[in-house]
Amino acid sequence: MASLRHEAAVIKGEMRTALLDGDTNNYDLDRGFTRHGIDDDDGVGIIVRLGQPAIINTINMLLWDKDTR
């Protein structure tokens, strides 16, 4: 659901285009991911608008350092 193909968009966060680009291999500390500062925007964080209403039951995240934790 959270993909450009399904018309999702990142509303808040730094480097927004990287979150929905579908590339799950080419990223590191400086490129290829979306982030937010802990103190920025009064705790707003990262906001994704889905292209249609949906029930979210799973969220997968890739960590910037490629750790498996």
N, C-alpha and C positions, 0 to 999 in steps of 0.2 A: 504494500500500500504506500509506503514512503519511498516513492521513486518518481523520477521525472516522467516516466512512461504513464504513471497513474496521476499525473498533474499535481504532485505534491510540491511544496515550496518551503524553504527555510526562511522564517520570518525574523528570527533573532539568532545571533551568534556571529562569531568572526569566521571569515573564509567560508561563506555559506555554500558556494557552488560545490565544494568538495564532498559535502555530506551525502548528496543524492546522485553523485556521478556514477556509482556502481563499481568503481575500482576498489577492490578489497585487498590488493597486493602492493601497489606502489604508493606508499605513504611513509613518512618518518616525522621527526620532531618539527620540521619546518614546512612540510607540504602534504596535501592529500587528506586533511581531516578538518573538521569543524570544532571550534573550541569556544569557551567563554571564560572571562575572568571571574573569579569567585566574588570579588567586590563590585564588579561592573553591573550597571542597570538595576541596582537594588535587588539582586538575586533572581533576575528574570531567567537567566541561563540560555538554553537553546530551545527555540520554539519551531516546530514543524507543522505546517498547515497541510492536511491531507486533501486530496482532490475530491473526496467524497466521504460521507460519514462512515465510520467503521468502529468495530469493537476491537480493541488492541489486547491481545492475549500473550504476545511475545515481542520482546525487544532485544535485538542482537547489537552489540557494540564491539568495535575494534578499538583497542587501546593504542595510543600514539606510539608506545615503545614496543608494540607487538607482543607484550607479555600475555600469557594465557590465563592469568588470574581472574 
